[in-house]
Amino acid sequence: MRGAQKSDRPSYCLVSDFGKMMAARILLRRAAPALRQVRFYAEAASASPQMSFTFASPNEVFFKEASVRQVDVPTLTGAFGILPAHVPTLQVLRPGVVTVFSEDGSSAKYFVSSGSVTVNADSSVQLLAEEAVPLESLDLATAKANLEKAQSELLWNNPVTCLVVGRSPCLLVTHPE
């Protein structure tokens, strides 16, 4: 063999070296899970759990570093509740209802259109919404009327719909009420 160097050791030592190498690989594989970095979940909550909560929209600040017991949020990956010592996370809000449970057990509900929620390792939570309104300030009848109006405008101002129905969008005139 060209370039190969002859060893002074007999050939059975090569087998022994190979066996040692295989044994080392097996031991390393068994020990690898212990050597890998382990993901730690939230530590146990203290006797008096505290969670600093900030909730704001561009128009209003609802909570500023307030101490709350729990916050339920709707996200693109599903709704979940946030308690003190929650695992740090960053989520995108979907339209829905955010429920905030105060330390005294009362709850407040808010409708949010979109935004983000950040849970930090120090049990602080920031919820930033594009639009947010207290649920009790919404009027169901007005909301339904606005929805019907928007849907009818979308339907008749869409050229495809107008062609199917046989109306020209150019002839459609709306009168403000």
C-alpha atoms as one frame of an Amber mdcrd trajectory, in Angstrom:
protein
   0.000   0.000   0.000   1.392   3.268  -1.051   1.661   5.944   1.622   0.712
   3.534   4.388   3.116   3.268   7.244   3.855   0.025   8.869   3.137  -0.150
  12.551   5.268  -1.962  15.056   2.088  -3.199  16.687   0.516  -6.450  15.589
  -2.769  -6.350  13.649  -4.851  -7.532  16.604  -4.128  -4.155  18.285  -5.962
  -2.400  15.439  -9.044  -4.441  16.237  -8.629  -3.523  19.852  -8.377   0.180
  18.952 -11.505  -0.119  16.810 -13.341  -1.764  19.700 -12.275   1.037  22.032
 -13.472   3.621  19.549 -16.873   1.921  19.200 -17.219   1.631  22.974 -16.413
   5.341  23.316 -19.062   6.229  20.709 -21.692   4.145  22.517 -20.858   5.754
  25.863 -20.935   9.217  24.293 -24.348   8.573  22.742 -25.713   7.422  26.086
 -24.240  10.420  27.868 -25.243  12.931  25.140 -28.731  13.663  26.514 -27.140
  14.620  29.834 -24.621  16.836  28.042 -27.200  18.649  25.921 -28.657  21.915
  27.106 -31.926  21.182  28.847 -34.926  23.466  28.336 -36.216  24.553  31.693
 -39.838  25.437  32.151 -41.163  28.094  34.485 -40.125  27.768  38.078 -42.736
  27.102  40.713 -44.683  30.192  41.688 -43.893  31.739  45.044 -46.399  31.868
  47.891 -47.711  35.228  46.674 -47.521  35.134  42.875 -47.196  38.496  41.166
 -47.609  39.275  37.500 -46.971  42.759  36.139 -49.419  43.401  33.282 -49.365
  46.213  30.720 -52.167  46.427  28.143 -52.418  49.275  25.655 -53.659  50.301
  22.235 -52.595  53.387  20.248 -55.548  55.307  21.715 -55.662  54.147  25.327
 -53.708  52.464  28.112 -55.922  49.964  29.957 -53.371  48.553  32.436 -49.906
  49.862  33.249 -47.736  47.454  35.236 -50.809  46.335  37.179 -50.702  43.252
  39.369 -53.165  40.706  37.959 -53.862  37.038  38.619 -54.456  35.736  35.071
 -54.840  36.920  31.467 -56.587  34.877  28.743 -55.601  35.837  25.198 -56.666
  34.745  21.675 -53.653  34.080  19.424 -53.108  32.761  15.921 -51.960  29.440
  17.400 -54.933  29.192  19.780 -56.200  30.819  22.946 -54.244  30.378  26.160
 -54.126  31.631  29.730 -51.156  33.400  31.259 -50.395  32.931  34.952 -47.459
  34.200  37.038 -44.181  32.389  36.181 -45.481  31.449  32.712 -42.902  30.247
  30.195 -41.573  33.241  28.221 -43.275  33.540  24.835 -44.135  35.954  22.048
 -47.460  35.505  20.233 -49.521  37.311  17.599 -53.081  38.184  18.644 -56.078
  37.299  16.520 -59.406  39.128  16.748 -61.177  38.050  19.901 -61.779  38.677
  23.580 -58.995  39.229  26.122 -60.042  38.461  29.695 -58.101  39.961  32.610
 -58.614  38.470  36.075 -57.710  40.864  38.882 -56.221  39.887  42.238 -59.641
  40.316  43.893 -61.221  37.738  41.531 -63.118  40.173  39.308 -62.648  40.043
  35.559 -62.691  42.552  32.724 -63.156  41.667  29.059 -61.833  43.573  26.046
 -62.254  43.030  22.329 -58.960  43.222  20.409 -58.581  43.319  16.630 -54.916
  42.243  16.427 -51.574  42.884  18.055 -48.963  41.014  20.067 -48.492  39.608
  23.546 -45.090  39.175  25.195 -44.542  37.077  28.320 -41.156  37.687  29.962
 -39.131  35.518  32.338 -39.724  37.988  35.193 -43.522  37.374  35.019 -44.179
  40.666  33.267 -46.654  40.648  30.382 -47.125  43.273  27.666 -50.183  43.147
  25.437 -50.146  45.669  22.594 -53.308  45.784  20.479 -53.976  47.575  17.201
 -57.501  48.274  18.417 -59.035  47.433  21.773 -62.337  48.340  23.412 -63.965
  47.195  26.640 -66.556  44.567  25.790 -69.314  46.346  27.738 -68.915  49.457
  25.568 -69.829  47.553  22.409 -73.465  47.725  21.274 -74.568  44.470  19.645
 -77.356  46.062  17.548 -75.008  48.733  16.167 -72.335  46.143  15.423 -74.822
  43.959  13.501 -76.118  46.951  11.532 -72.560  48.016  10.619 -71.725  44.464
   9.564 -74.779  44.228   7.286 -73.988  47.630   5.772 -70.361  46.663   5.103
 -71.366  43.332   3.594 -73.934  44.934   1.260 -71.420  47.577   0.132 -68.860
  44.877  -0.506 -71.399  42.801  -2.427 -72.682  45.576  -4.731 -69.370  47.354
  -5.240 -67.684  44.171  -6.387 -67.669  44.115 -10.245 -67.810  40.304 -10.352
 -70.972  40.237  -8.218 -72.550  43.010 -10.267 -71.864  41.172 -13.531 -73.391
  37.964 -12.189 -76.494  39.786 -10.983 -76.616  41.916 -14.122 -76.029  45.342
 -12.619 -73.370  47.824 -13.607 -71.225  49.116 -10.735 -71.059  52.472 -12.522
 -74.819  52.917 -12.120 -74.801  52.115  -8.419 -75.349  55.324  -6.437 -75.291
  55.364  -2.647 -77.079  58.019  -0.659 -75.754  58.896   2.759 -78.337  58.484
   5.475
